[in-house]
Amino acid sequence: MQSGSQILLSIDKGIDVIHSQIQTIDQQNNTQSQKLVALQTMQAERYKRMAKIRLDNVLSGELSLGLDRVSQRVDEILKERVKAIHMLQEQIKSTKVQMNDHHQQRAQLHALTIQATERLDTAEAATQNRLKGEPAYLAQLEKAETAARVAKHADDKMQQAQSAREQKGKPYENEQLFMYLWQRSYGTSQYKANPFIRFLDKWVARLCDFDKARPNYAMLLEIPKRLSEHAQRLLSAADLAFAELIALEKKAAEEDGIPELKKSMQQAQEKLDQCDHQIEDAEKHLQALEMEQSAFSSGDDAPFKEAIKILSSTFEQEPVQVLQDYARATTTTEDDLLVQEMDATKVTTQQIQQSVTDNKRVQQRYLERMRELQDIRNRFKQQHFDSIHSEFINSEGLAMQLNQFLQGMISASILWSTIQREQRYRKIEANPGFGSGGFEQRQGTWHFPFPRNWGGGTSRGNGGGSSDGGFTTGGGF
């Protein structure tokens, strides 16, 4: 079993692991991209050497001059690119410092929130213990519990009667002759018709035995209505008893200074939530910057593409192709060696490009996984699963699933479902189910109205009643 804060720390570490994997791929791609530029530059030098060997002075001079101009232009582009990368790295560094400050601030705010929560919890526990010894409060609690139990039982009986009405009413409602007379209010003071129609309706009534069936159907409709009115009266009485109970609890809480403690706790929680929003915004900004950095590392940025395009288009020009074909047709050792080196460079270039493509595909999966885990962490914080009242039962199983998620073996939805399933609320000193906190579908006085499965069960006063089917609410008719 681990606390919510410990689980949150594990999630943070998981995000750091994925981020480290992304940075490693960035470094690999950056190295490969630099190799691509170096290979293309070396290729240009080989063409210049080959031109001096095999071409006449005029053509050789023109080609060398053209290649020099290309190299100069590429150098200018790459220098500007280095400046852009440096500026981006400074932005990333600054954002990381800002995020680190936010995380340190969150740790402090979380500690203050825990302290404020503990003070409130201790004060509420003291108030609850005091109320346990006050006869007037205990009497009102018993009155409210009894009223809630009776009201719920009346509501159950009303629901049963409504269900019986729907089931037992079908034979009547499926009989067209009966429903014709019923809708015309036949047999009541509201019935109106001329003598001839009265004669026909009387004949129809004899056919469907209407006079005998009408009272039974009328009673079938009346019972749910009467029970509903009765249940509503009892619910109003239960509401009044509960309101009086709340008034006693609030009075006791005010005497013990609980409203001020509650306000302090809420203010601390609001500051913590605000800090979490700042962290989310900083993370999004950092992700955008790192995506731009990844583009530089993998050669997807505009300056790099322009440099490669300039070099590649130069090698595709006619003089260069003529030079290469001429070199292949000769038996001179020096230019043959240059051709072999250029062919090998092309193969290496293709291999590097494929490696970068594969790395980008893997990196994209890591990025998606990191965003999903960050989303889980944000939801974890939003639901205050890291509060002092939150704990996780099967922490070992949860840790195993977190590792499986990091390895891509399970989805984010499965991991989040496991977190929700293993999370439980626990009481420290104050009992969230004490007094008004033990009533279903009602907001109690105490600050921690945990879900009904907190601590493995509910508190007293669930508003239940007998299940023997008898009408015990004292309101028969």
C-alpha positions as CSV (number, residue, x, y, z in Angstrom):
1,M,0.0,0.0,0.0
2,Q,1.3,3.4,-0.9
3,S,0.1,7.0,-0.5
4,G,-1.1,9.1,-3.3
5,S,2.0,11.3,-3.1
6,Q,4.2,8.2,-3.6
7,I,2.2,7.1,-6.7
8,L,2.4,10.6,-8.1
9,L,6.2,10.5,-7.6
10,S,6.3,7.2,-9.6
11,I,4.4,8.8,-12.4
12,D,6.8,11.7,-12.5
13,K,9.7,9.3,-12.7
14,G,8.0,7.5,-15.5
15,I,7.7,10.8,-17.4
16,D,11.4,11.5,-16.8
17,V,12.3,8.0,-18.2
18,I,10.3,8.7,-21.5
19,H,11.8,12.2,-21.7
20,S,15.3,10.8,-21.4
21,Q,14.5,8.3,-24.2
22,I,13.3,11.1,-26.4
23,Q,16.5,13.1,-25.7
24,T,18.7,10.1,-26.5
25,I,17.0,9.7,-30.0
26,D,17.5,13.5,-30.5
27,Q,21.2,13.1,-29.9
28,Q,21.4,10.2,-32.2
29,N,19.6,12.0,-35.0
30,N,21.7,15.1,-34.5
31,T,24.8,13.1,-35.0
32,Q,23.4,11.4,-38.1
33,S,22.3,14.8,-39.6
34,Q,25.8,16.2,-39.1
35,K,27.2,13.1,-40.9
36,L,24.9,13.8,-43.8
37,V,26.2,17.3,-44.3
38,A,29.7,16.1,-43.9
39,L,29.2,13.4,-46.5
40,Q,27.7,15.8,-49.0
41,T,30.5,18.3,-48.4
42,M,33.1,15.5,-49.0
43,Q,31.3,14.5,-52.1
44,A,31.7,18.0,-53.5
45,E,35.4,17.9,-52.8
46,R,35.7,14.7,-54.7
47,Y,34.0,16.2,-57.7
48,K,36.4,19.1,-57.6
49,R,39.4,16.7,-57.5
50,M,38.0,14.7,-60.3
51,A,37.5,17.7,-62.4
52,K,41.1,18.7,-62.1
53,I,42.2,15.3,-63.2
54,R,39.9,14.7,-66.2
55,L,38.4,17.9,-67.6
56,D,40.0,20.7,-69.6
57,N,41.1,23.8,-67.7
58,V,38.2,25.9,-68.7
59,L,35.5,23.4,-67.8
60,S,37.4,22.3,-64.7
61,G,37.7,25.9,-63.5
62,E,34.0,26.6,-64.1
63,L,33.0,23.5,-62.2
64,S,35.3,24.1,-59.3
65,L,34.2,27.7,-59.0
66,G,30.5,26.5,-59.0
67,L,31.2,23.9,-56.3
68,D,33.0,26.5,-54.3
69,R,30.1,28.8,-54.5
70,V,27.7,26.0,-53.5
71,S,30.0,25.2,-50.5
72,Q,30.1,28.8,-49.5
73,R,26.3,29.1,-49.7
74,V,25.8,25.9,-47.7
75,D,28.3,27.1,-45.0
76,E,26.3,30.4,-44.7
77,I,23.1,28.5,-44.3
78,L,24.5,26.1,-41.7
79,K,26.1,28.9,-39.7
80,E,22.7,30.7,-39.5
81,R,21.2,27.3,-38.5
82,V,23.7,26.9,-35.7
83,K,22.7,30.3,-34.4
84,A,19.0,29.3,-34.5
85,I,19.8,26.1,-32.7
86,H,21.7,28.0,-30.0
87,M,18.8,30.4,-29.4
88,L,16.4,27.4,-29.2
89,Q,18.7,25.7,-26.7
90,E,18.7,28.8,-24.6
91,Q,14.9,28.9,-24.6
92,I,14.7,25.3,-23.6
93,K,17.2,25.9,-20.8
94,S,15.2,28.8,-19.5
95,T,11.9,26.9,-19.7
96,K,13.4,24.0,-17.8
97,V,14.6,26.3,-15.1
98,Q,11.1,27.8,-14.9
99,M,9.6,24.3,-14.7
100,N,12.0,23.3,-12.0
101,D,11.0,26.4,-10.0
102,H,7.3,25.5,-10.5
103,H,7.9,22.0,-9.2
104,Q,9.8,23.2,-6.2
105,Q,6.9,25.7,-5.5
106,R,4.4,22.8,-5.9
107,A,6.3,20.7,-3.3
108,Q,6.1,23.6,-0.9
109,L,2.4,24.3,-1.6
110,H,1.6,20.6,-1.3
111,A,3.2,20.5,2.1
112,L,1.2,23.6,3.2
113,T,-2.0,22.0,1.9
114,I,-1.3,18.8,3.8
115,Q,-0.7,20.8,7.0
116,A,-3.9,22.8,6.5
117,T,-5.8,19.6,5.8
118,E,-4.4,17.9,9.0
119,R,-5.4,20.9,11.1
120,L,-8.9,20.9,9.7
121,D,-9.1,17.1,10.1
122,T,-8.0,17.3,13.8
123,A,-10.5,20.1,14.6
124,E,-13.4,18.2,13.0
125,A,-12.5,15.1,14.9
126,A,-12.6,17.1,18.2
127,T,-16.0,18.6,17.2
128,Q,-17.4,15.2,16.4
129,N,-16.2,13.8,19.7
130,R,-17.9,16.7,21.5
131,L,-21.1,16.1,19.7
132,K,-21.2,12.5,20.7
133,G,-21.7,13.6,24.2
134,E,-24.5,16.1,23.6
135,P,-28.0,14.6,24.2
136,A,-29.8,17.2,22.1
137,Y,-27.6,16.4,19.1
138,L,-27.9,12.7,19.5
139,A,-31.7,13.0,19.7
140,Q,-31.8,15.1,16.5
141,L,-29.5,12.6,14.8
142,E,-31.8,9.8,15.7
143,K,-34.8,11.8,14.5
144,A,-33.1,12.6,11.2
145,E,-32.1,9.0,10.6
146,T,-35.5,7.7,11.4
147,A,-37.1,10.2,9.1
148,A,-34.7,9.4,6.3
149,R,-35.3,5.6,6.8
150,V,-39.1,6.0,6.8
151,A,-39.0,8.3,3.8
152,K,-36.9,5.9,1.8
153,H,-39.2,3.0,2.7
154,A,-42.2,5.1,1.5
155,D,-40.4,5.9,-1.7
156,D,-39.6,2.2,-2.3
157,K,-43.2,1.3,-1.8
158,M,-44.2,4.0,-4.2
159,Q,-41.8,2.6,-6.8
160,Q,-43.2,-0.9,-6.3
161,A,-46.7,0.3,-6.7
162,Q,-45.8,2.1,-9.9
163,S,-44.2,-1.0,-11.2
164,A,-47.2,-3.1,-10.3
165,R,-49.5,-0.5,-11.9
166,E,-47.6,-0.8,-15.2
167,Q,-47.7,-4.6,-15.1
168,K,-51.2,-5.1,-13.9
169,G,-52.6,-2.3,-16.0
170,K,-51.6,-3.8,-19.3
171,P,-54.7,-6.2,-19.6
172,Y,-57.0,-3.2,-19.1
173,E,-55.1,-1.0,-21.5
174,N,-54.9,-3.7,-24.2
175,E,-58.7,-4.0,-24.2
176,Q,-59.8,-1.4,-26.7
177,L,-63.5,-1.3,-25.7
178,F,-62.6,-0.8,-22.1
179,M,-60.2,2.0,-22.8
180,Y,-62.7,3.6,-25.2
181,L,-65.2,3.9,-22.3
182,W,-62.6,4.9,-19.8
183,Q,-61.3,7.7,-21.9
184,R,-64.9,9.0,-22.3
185,S,-65.3,8.9,-18.4
186,Y,-68.2,6.4,-18.8
187,G,-69.8,5.6,-15.4
188,T,-68.7,8.9,-13.8
189,S,-70.3,12.4,-13.4
190,Q,-68.0,13.7,-16.2
191,Y,-69.5,11.4,-18.8
192,K,-71.6,13.3,-21.4
193,A,-73.4,11.9,-24.5
194,N,-76.7,12.1,-26.4
195,P,-79.3,9.3,-25.8
196,F,-78.3,7.3,-28.8
197,I,-74.6,7.3,-27.9
198,R,-75.5,6.5,-24.3
199,F,-77.4,3.5,-25.6
200,L,-74.4,2.3,-27.7
201,D,-71.9,2.9,-24.8
202,K,-74.1,0.9,-22.5
203,W,-74.2,-2.0,-24.9
204,V,-70.3,-1.8,-25.2
205,A,-70.0,-1.7,-21.4
206,R,-71.9,-5.0,-21.2
207,L,-69.7,-6.5,-23.8
208,C,-66.4,-5.8,-21.9
209,D,-67.9,-6.0,-18.4
210,F,-66.9,-2.4,-17.8
211,D,-68.9,-1.8,-14.6
212,K,-67.0,-4.6,-12.8
213,A,-63.5,-3.7,-14.2
214,R,-63.6,0.1,-13.8
215,P,-63.2,0.2,-10.0
216,N,-60.3,-2.1,-10.1
217,Y,-58.5,-0.1,-12.8
218,A,-59.3,3.1,-11.0
219,M,-57.8,1.8,-7.7
220,L,-54.7,0.5,-9.7
221,L,-54.1,4.1,-10.9
222,E,-54.9,5.7,-7.5
223,I,-52.5,3.6,-5.4
224,P,-49.2,5.0,-6.9
225,K,-50.6,8.5,-6.7
226,R,-51.6,8.2,-3.1
227,L,-48.2,6.6,-2.2
228,S,-46.4,9.4,-4.1
229,E,-48.1,12.1,-2.1
230,H,-47.4,10.2,1.1
231,A,-43.7,9.7,0.2
232,Q,-43.4,13.4,-0.7
233,R,-44.7,14.4,2.7
234,L,-42.3,12.1,4.5
235,L,-39.4,13.3,2.3
236,S,-40.3,16.9,3.3
237,A,-40.2,15.8,7.0
238,A,-36.9,14.1,6.4
239,D,-35.5,17.3,4.7
240,L,-36.6,19.3,7.7
241,A,-35.0,16.9,10.2
242,F,-31.8,16.8,8.2
243,A,-31.6,20.6,8.0
244,E,-32.0,20.9,11.8
245,L,-29.2,18.3,12.2
246,I,-27.0,20.4,9.8
247,A,-27.7,23.5,11.9
248,L,-26.5,21.9,15.1
249,E,-23.3,20.6,13.4
250,K,-22.6,24.0,11.8
251,K,-23.1,25.7,15.1
252,A,-20.7,23.4,16.9
253,A,-18.2,23.7,14.0
254,E,-18.3,27.5,14.2
255,E,-17.7,27.4,17.9
256,D,-14.6,25.4,17.3
257,G,-13.2,27.6,14.6
258,I,-13.7,25.1,11.8
259,P,-14.9,27.5,9.1
260,E,-11.6,29.5,9.3
261,L,-9.6,26.3,9.1
262,K,-11.7,25.1,6.2
263,K,-11.1,28.4,4.4
264,S,-7.4,28.2,5.0
265,M,-7.3,24.7,3.6
266,Q,-9.3,25.7,0.5
267,Q,-7.0,28.7,-0.1
268,A,-4.0,26.4,0.1
269,Q,-5.6,23.9,-2.3
270,E,-6.5,26.7,-4.8
271,K,-2.9,27.9,-4.8
272,L,-1.7,24.3,-5.4
273,D,-4.2,23.9,-8.3
274,Q,-3.0,27.2,-9.8
275,C,0.6,26.0,-9.6
276,D,-0.4,22.7,-11.3
277,H,-1.9,24.8,-14.2
278,Q,1.3,26.7,-14.5
279,I,3.2,23.4,-14.7
280,E,0.9,22.2,-17.4
281,D,1.4,25.4,-19.4
282,A,5.2,25.2,-19.0
283,E,5.2,21.6,-20.1
284,K,3.2,22.4,-23.2
285,H,5.7,25.2,-24.0
286,L,8.7,23.0,-23.4
287,Q,7.2,20.2,-25.6
288,A,6.7,22.7,-28.4
289,L,10.4,23.8,-28.1
290,E,11.6,20.3,-27.9
291,M,9.6,19.3,-31.0
292,E,11.4,22.1,-32.8
293,Q,14.7,20.8,-31.4
294,S,13.8,17.3,-32.7
295,A,13.2,18.8,-36.1
296,F,16.7,20.3,-36.1
297,S,18.2,17.1,-34.8
298,S,16.6,14.9,-37.5
299,G,17.2,17.4,-40.3
300,D,13.6,18.3,-40.7
301,D,14.2,22.0,-40.3
302,A,14.0,24.4,-43.3
303,P,17.7,25.5,-43.3
304,F,19.0,21.9,-43.3
305,K,16.6,20.9,-46.1
306,E,17.7,23.9,-48.1
307,A,21.4,23.0,-47.7
308,I,20.9,19.4,-48.6
309,K,18.8,20.4,-51.6
310,I,21.5,22.8,-52.9
311,L,24.2,20.1,-52.6
312,S,22.0,17.4,-54.1
313,S,20.9,19.6,-57.1
314,T,24.5,20.5,-57.8
315,F,25.5,16.8,-58.1
316,E,22.6,16.3,-60.5
317,Q,23.8,19.0,-63.0
318,E,25.0,18.0,-66.4
319,P,28.7,18.8,-66.0
320,V,28.9,16.8,-62.9
321,Q,27.1,13.8,-64.5
322,V,29.4,14.0,-67.5
323,L,32.4,14.1,-65.2
324,Q,31.3,11.0,-63.4
325,D,30.5,9.1,-66.5
326,Y,33.9,10.0,-68.0
327,A,35.7,8.9,-64.9
328,R,33.9,5.5,-65.0
329,A,34.9,4.9,-68.6
330,T,38.6,5.4,-67.9
331,T,41.1,3.1,-66.2
332,T,43.0,5.7,-64.2
333,T,43.5,4.5,-60.7
334,E,43.0,7.9,-59.0
335,D,39.7,8.8,-60.5
336,D,38.4,5.2,-60.2
337,L,39.1,5.4,-56.5
338,L,37.2,8.7,-56.3
339,V,34.2,7.1,-58.0
340,Q,34.3,4.1,-55.6
341,E,34.3,6.6,-52.7
342,M,31.4,8.5,-54.1
343,D,29.4,5.3,-54.6
344,A,30.1,4.2,-51.1
345,T,29.1,7.7,-49.8
346,K,25.7,7.4,-51.6
347,V,25.1,4.0,-49.9
348,T,26.1,5.4,-46.5
349,T,23.9,8.4,-47.0
350,Q,20.9,6.2,-47.7
351,Q,21.6,4.2,-44.6
352,I,21.8,7.3,-42.5
353,Q,18.6,8.6,-43.9
354,Q,16.8,5.4,-43.2
355,S,18.2,5.3,-39.6
356,V,16.9,8.8,-39.0
357,T,13.5,7.9,-40.4
358,D,13.4,4.8,-38.1
359,N,14.4,6.9,-35.1
360,K,11.8,9.5,-35.9
361,R,9.1,6.8,-35.9
362,V,10.3,5.5,-32.5
363,Q,10.5,9.0,-31.1
364,Q,6.9,9.7,-32.2
365,R,5.7,6.7,-30.2
366,Y,7.7,8.0,-27.2
367,L,6.2,11.5,-27.5
368,E,2.7,10.1,-27.6
369,R,3.4,7.9,-24.6
370,M,4.8,10.9,-22.7
371,R,1.8,13.0,-23.5
372,E,-0.6,10.2,-22.3
373,L,1.3,9.8,-19.1
374,Q,1.3,13.6,-18.5
375,D,-2.4,13.6,-19.1
376,I,-2.8,10.8,-16.5
377,R,-0.7,12.8,-14.0
378,N,-2.9,15.9,-14.6
379,R,-6.1,14.0,-14.0
380,F,-4.4,12.4,-10.9
381,K,-3.8,15.9,-9.5
382,Q,-7.2,17.3,-10.6
383,Q,-9.0,14.5,-8.6
384,H,-6.6,15.2,-5.6
385,F,-5.5,11.6,-5.5
386,D,-2.3,12.9,-3.9
387,S,-4.1,14.2,-0.8
388,I,-3.4,12.8,2.6
389,H,-6.7,10.9,2.6
390,S,-5.9,9.0,-0.6
391,E,-4.1,5.7,-0.7
392,F,-3.6,2.8,-3.2
393,I,-4.2,-0.8,-2.2
394,N,-2.2,-2.9,-4.7
395,S,0.7,-0.6,-5.2
396,E,3.0,-3.4,-6.5
397,G,0.5,-4.3,-9.2
398,L,0.1,-0.6,-10.1
399,A,3.9,-0.3,-10.3
400,M,4.0,-3.3,-12.6
401,Q,1.4,-1.8,-14.9
402,L,3.2,1.5,-15.0
403,N,6.3,-0.3,-16.2
404,Q,4.2,-2.2,-18.8
405,F,2.9,1.2,-20.0
406,L,6.4,2.6,-20.3
407,Q,7.3,-0.5,-22.4
408,G,4.3,0.0,-24.7
409,M,2.6,-3.2,-23.5
410,I,-0.6,-1.6,-22.2
411,S,-2.6,1.5,-23.1
412,A,-3.1,4.7,-21.1
413,S,-6.8,3.9,-20.6
414,I,-5.9,0.6,-18.9
415,L,-3.3,2.3,-16.7
416,W,-5.8,5.0,-15.6
417,S,-8.5,2.4,-15.0
418,T,-6.1,0.5,-12.7
419,I,-5.3,3.8,-10.8
420,Q,-9.0,4.5,-10.3
421,R,-9.6,0.9,-9.2
422,E,-6.8,0.7,-6.7
423,Q,-7.4,4.1,-5.2
424,R,-9.2,4.3,-1.8
425,Y,-10.0,7.1,0.7
426,R,-9.1,6.7,4.3
427,K,-10.0,8.6,7.4
428,I,-7.3,10.0,9.7
429,E,-9.0,11.5,12.7
430,A,-12.3,12.9,11.6
431,N,-15.0,10.6,10.4
432,P,-16.5,11.7,7.1
433,G,-19.5,9.5,7.7
434,F,-20.3,11.0,11.1
435,G,-23.7,12.5,11.6
436,S,-24.9,14.3,8.5
437,G,-22.1,12.6,6.5
438,G,-23.8,9.2,6.8
439,F,-26.9,10.2,4.8
440,E,-27.2,9.0,1.2
441,Q,-27.5,11.7,-1.5
442,R,-27.1,14.5,0.9
443,Q,-24.2,16.9,1.5
444,G,-23.0,16.7,5.1
445,T,-21.2,19.2,7.3
446,W,-17.8,17.7,7.3
447,H,-15.2,18.6,4.8
448,F,-14.3,15.2,3.4
449,P,-17.5,13.6,2.0
450,F,-15.7,10.6,0.6
451,P,-17.4,8.3,-2.0
452,R,-19.5,5.5,-0.6
453,N,-16.7,2.9,-1.0
454,W,-14.2,4.8,1.2
455,G,-12.5,2.6,3.7
456,G,-14.5,-0.4,2.5
457,G,-18.0,0.6,3.6
458,T,-20.5,3.3,4.6
459,S,-21.5,4.8,7.9
460,R,-24.7,4.6,9.8
461,G,-27.9,6.3,8.8
462,N,-28.3,4.9,5.2
463,G,-32.0,5.6,5.2
464,G,-32.9,1.9,4.8
465,G,-36.0,0.2,5.9
466,S,-37.6,-3.3,6.3
467,S,-37.7,-5.5,3.3
468,D,-40.7,-7.7,4.2
469,G,-43.0,-5.9,1.8
470,G,-45.2,-4.4,4.6
471,F,-46.3,-0.8,4.6
472,T,-44.7,0.5,7.8
473,T,-44.5,4.2,7.2
474,G,-47.6,5.0,9.2
475,G,-49.4,6.5,6.3
476,G,-51.8,3.9,5.0
477,F,-55.1,4.8,3.4
